Amino acid sequence: MDPRSIEPQTAKAPAKKGPSKRMLNMLSVLVGLATFAGGLAWIIYAELPIFAIPLVSCVPVIAAVAFRNCWD
């Protein structure tokens, strides 16, 4: 067997296919808005005190970032 006839193995592992950046951005916004709407509805329904408002406004950002990091 001639060593020159052996082709080098250049097989790469298949790249992970995921959603596009634009789709991830849109889904992250939707997750954040849905979380915000749920938190706002919870504040209105439960008649929580005023100190719960900063918490409800921060949790959607955390949820959207956590959702986005699933594909990173």
Buried (B, 14 or more C-beta within 10 A) or exposed (E): EEEEEEEEEEEEEEEEEEEEEEEBEEBBEEBBEEBBEBBBEEBEEEEBEEEEEEEBEEBBEEBBEEBBEEEE
